[in-house]
Amino acid sequence: MLVLLNMSLFDEFLKNRIFSGSKMGESLGTSMAGEVKPGQMVFEPILEEGVFRFDCSADARNSSFPSLSFVNPKERDTPLVHIHKAPSYIPAFEIVAEQQIVYFEFPAGTSFYGTGEVSGQLERTGKRVFTWNTDAWGYGSGTTSLYQSHPWVLAILPNGDALGILADTTRRCEIDLRKESTIKLIAPSAFPVITFGPFASETIVLASLSHVIGTVFMPPKWSLGYQQCRFSYDSDLRVREIAKTFRDKGIPCDVIWMDIDYMDGFRCFTFDQENFSNPKSLADDLHVVGFKAIWMLDPGIKHEKGYFVYDSGSEQDIWVQTADGKPFVGEVWPGPCVFPDFTQEKARLWWSNLVKDFISNGVDGIWNDMNEPAVFKSITKTMPESNIHRGDAELGGQQNHLHYHNVYGMLMARSTYTGMKLANPNKRPFVLTRVGFMGSQRYAATWTGDNLSTWEHLHMSISMVLQLGLSGQPLSGPDIGGFVGNATPKLFGRWLGVGAMFPFCRGHSEKGTIDHEPWSFGEECEEVCRLALKRRYRLIPHIYTLFYLAHTKGSPVTAPAFFADSKDSQLRTNETSFLLGPLLVYASTMSELGVHQLKHALPNGTWMSFDFEDSHPDLPALYLQGGSIIPFGPPHQHVGEANLNDDLSLLVALDENGKAEGVLFEDDGDGYEYTNGGYLLTTYIAELKSSVITVRVSKAEGLWVRPNRRLHVHLLLGEGAMVDAWGTDGEDLQIVMPSENEVSKLISASKNDYKIRMETAKPIHDVEKASGHKGFELSGNPVEIKSGEWALKVVPWIGGRIISMEHLPTDNPKAFNIDSSLVARNVGAGSGGYSRLVCLRIHPTFSLLHPTESYISFTSINGSKHDVWPESGQQFYEGDLRPNGEWMVVDKCLGLGLVNKFNIEQVYKCLIHWDFETVNLELWSKDRPVSNQSPLGISHSYEVRRIP
């Protein structure tokens, strides 16, 4: 991929349209409800105090589409007549070319967060996001569209108050936060904007948001354990081997995942009769040793008569259609595929019943992947926007794909969730989805997609999990160790150390990479992974309690460190620490520095460090906030080993007033008895009086009888030092506070023990250079070259390279030459040494400063001349219409042209594709078999020219 970096074109587009000397009204487009003059939006209170709906006009309000993010869409349309208070911030709007542009202005010093599943920095000021669910394999820190869409911003005001803003539209939406303290939202008109607050804290905003979009489903307790995945474990024998190794090595794990290779030819709801001939037997064997089995289901259904899923779907007419009313066929893993139209109730019911039957094979959970929906051999990576969905009236009726694209995956996850409930109403479904929208947390967990095995992606994973939590999706995590490429031992160990503290904890890696199980990187890394996971399993009682609170109250599970003190501006950009309730996790994401070598920026107040005598430079440091109590237990090998009669441990950190409080939620760990009182929610308090700390139960809810168990209290004194005492759970326990001299001695001893553990810990053997896929040699680090006209960045990439090129104006333009080639990998038996038919596509993307004044110019082989402007959309040129060895991107305002020269003998067709602020110039080779001795190749170069 080639990227020519330049400034935004959309701002220039608006500037030219709105402020080019004409009167404001003359340049405005019309909304769906007719012409609307710019100005302030009209508002009305909805749902509860502090929540407002804004529209451009009363007509726009009446013409907006139904909400797919609200649990109850009627609440969005029902004003509260008894509330007369005006909102604190009223946005302005404009309508330009049928795009509704909404502006919020906030005081200087306002910080922005949220925006859903996004890469890059935690504090979002300076960033721009496009909500368009995209198969973003190997994304980077600057990728503007990932797999999920959350048109939501959380604003933290300078005084610490918080305000939430939701653009309630399923359409492609631009969230522009590049101007300080300003939010700009751009999407097709008309759409309402919902605001929450300002409230006194971020937690109140998130709770209010949950009243609109719903809370996270209550996960089965086993799903909070560590989970092991790969694309793919190729047989049931390999799955059993993986499970046995976990148990033999004493590494905690609860779930093994089956990727698409378990299927018969990638056909969903089928099993490979050679390698997975008896899935029920495999599941039974896994259950015996404490593992659950999760299996993948994609939306692409093979277009093949005689395949029972295709036949039944065709009979019921449930496929997404093309603009001319025929079933859309697109290429995915099985080959040509059709796609269920989940906007129709009959399609959702059809899918749910397939899932219901599928569960009988011993399926414990389902993984929905590729549900953007991803489509191969498409420049947009998805189906055409002109495709038709015959949606239910309450969803918006029949619309094109542009309207339903961002919610397709959520509706699929909803159908999968429903199917699992149909199969067993007494079990909580567990669904993982790659794609989501506001509200998808009601049905599925998520992960952060096809990330890279790099230190940058380890660092980004913390912010990405936090942003998802701040956008209403608390059950998330990354592919630990990275999906694309090979982790080094130190990277994997460090990543699992951090990932063990994330809400969703799963290791996953791509086909063709080295093994990425915890024992795959040597003894030192294996021991760090074992320590990290044992630490997680000790904390599962606390994490499970946080999920109950998230499910019932909408509170966050993980949160940025600034949640502990939103007035502290320095904490707002802290990207290496996060909160699990009152527990602060502080990690190192720098390869050369262990966590003990960093200066930890702690929030104001009392924060006491602790560990489970498992400190290691590659594990995060843990702190408990003064005034808090958290429960923990022993480090089991799997969640099912835990027993309610096991000893219960409480970690206690008193505040400056000598008090502390915390809660513990307990139930069966699955099912729905908790909704009928079948649970125990205990509030514990501790209080210091006259040198005696009393720990007791202050409140208990639920119908469960308290188990007869011992209570082990650990009282933190500072610097990891603690005193402990034993008692009986439910009875008062008293601890005599040590004298100041004794406390000083305990702290000194604890500091010394910590130092010794750090000094004697076996460091993970550091390997800074990792090979790429088997058969490729890739540098472990980006290579930057600056010379003359170009700033060039070559990034390791599996199967090729990403090359970013930035034009640096000079008097001596220079050309940059690239030879791209494609060789065979994993050549199958009987293929004669050749892979299947393949095509090499050179896919450069150019971002232009002046889009309305930019075009593509070339002369075809037949001598015809072409100037191609953005209005033309996507254009193919084949045969004698191909450019005769070169074509050029021209910017008339700059007087510059970027010339792309190529070998016409190697290029079979050329493609131009215009998008938001970009244009793609693709070079395609012929489709033909490829071997190592017969690679596909295209030689191409890029040069800047002055245009008279």
C-alpha angles and dihedrals in degrees: 000000000000120000123191103199119215139142127292118288098192093067088050090048091053091044091053093045098044110027105032095115099282125113114273095245094051094064099045123108125218128259127226089269096049132270115345121189117225120256140096119339120247117241144197132183116251139178099359142346113303096025118108136180118215127197134172091241143338089267091051089051091054094047099049119114122254115275117257093181098057117086087216109026091193089069089065090056098043116086121210104236096191095062115082101165114120121230118260094230123037115189126223123224145195132191113221123172090341090307117124111219117195124191129198120186119198134179118281110272096040113143125211129214138157119054088146125244102013136145126225131045128004096231103062102204108125094028134109124203131190115205101222116127105237137180091239102178109184095003122185138218091272099048107128100199125041134169099293138049123218110163090194135118128192110206121198110200122216092257091054097257116134134221129187125209124194124187098206100210133113091206126098105288130191116216106195115191098157095112113072115257091359131111120197120187120190125184138132111291140285111039132136124235119217121202129196117203143289086246130175094254143020090241091061090052092051091047090051090048089052089057086062105037099024131242131280116282113258103260121220107255093241090063090068091066125091115285128203123209141162138177085262144355094193102209143016087250090061091047091053090048091053092049093048092049092054091053095042092052095044093238111148116241135151108180140044119193131215116213125198097291091079088071129089101255091334091296109151118239091024134100132219102252093211104044102024101025096147112029092169091057091048091051092048091052091049091049091054091061095041103265131130122211123224121190132197126242122183127195095234107098115195113253095233130129111228093036102116096220093051093044095050093045092049091048090055093041095231102144126116108256136221120239090269093055101258124125109272113241119200134168119255134144097306092046120248109022141182122212131224113242098231090183087079121077091219091056093048091050091047091053093044091055091050088052091047091057092042092058090066088075090074094271112164099180141003131227117208109201135167089029100136069085097259116207124186124225091030124117089216091048089229141064121295117281088231093065115116129238115192093211128187114264093247090057095049104281125245110355138153123262092264088071099045102031096098094049099042093095094044091053089049091051089049090053091048091049091050091050092053091051090050089053094053119002090186095062128070111239119237114205127169118199130188092203128055148157135196103306099024089113086078089071111022150021119233142205131210097256134235100350128172131255093243137116089243091060092046088055093045092049091073094054092043093055090046094049091051089051091049088052096054101271109105099163102079144111141161131258094273110232092017129278100234118059134356123306119219116233093255093047093050094046093047091046094051089048089059096034091056086070096050120101093242113039117192136144115213136166139181130257113270096030124111118270113288103191115128092257094049098087104056136279097292094053091043091056092049089051091049091051092046094052095043087053090052093049091051088056098045092101087058095043092047089051090052090053092051089053090046091049095048103032107020093242119152123261095201122020137174116268091251089071085079090059116004092182091065103093092191091063092054092078098039105127102172100061135057141171129248096191104298091343114102117206115199117189139178117230095177115099095215097050130062120213091258090060094059130088106238115219102211125190119252117279133043117331120174123197121222143159139183091251085276102108113152132164089244096051124081120255115246128216131180120211116241111256093036139115123192128183124229139169144198121303102260124186090236137006093250090065091068116100129197089230092057117113112279118221126200125196110209128195115178121214125227089279093055095251137119138175138187144156138230125199119201134176139132090299091237140043129039106279087112088070089060097047097276096137144072120233110184127189112204123195133188125198133182117219125162093346092308122110114206118200115193147147110268098178139005129190131188137048098269117114111236110256119246098249143135121259120219114193122195112195112201116222100177138278089044094302118135145165121218137203137184130226143136120288110250094026126094114265121200126202123189109227111235119242119263090257092051091047090051091052092048092050092048091050092047092051090050092049090050091050092050092048091051094047095046097040111116106244117225110256105255119230110177097177115065125177119234125230115340105279096028131092111209131169115249093225136041115267118219122199125181118187130150111304098007141064104198129192119187112194125193108258132174110245094008142342140292109220120190115196124190120193111234107192111235136152092248111055114200131200125235118213126205131185110199122190140175122209132182125273129183093008106196128231114268093025094108090242093301132110123228120283109298137178127212111222122191104205114187118174119203124196113205134208097214110030097173089054097043129091143156118256129190146139117237126228088255091057098254116138123226134193107184117196129193093260089070093071114195118003131181123203119196138165114000091352090071115110109267096247099308145044132182140217106219126200106192093192094055095036089229135125128196107213121205113198122189143168104268091202089064098044118081099177140000128217133199117195124178121201139160101316098339145081125203121211107193129190115200127194124209120278108254141137115279132206134172088260094045109043126172113244140182124186114207138163138192128215135170117229132187112241117211 
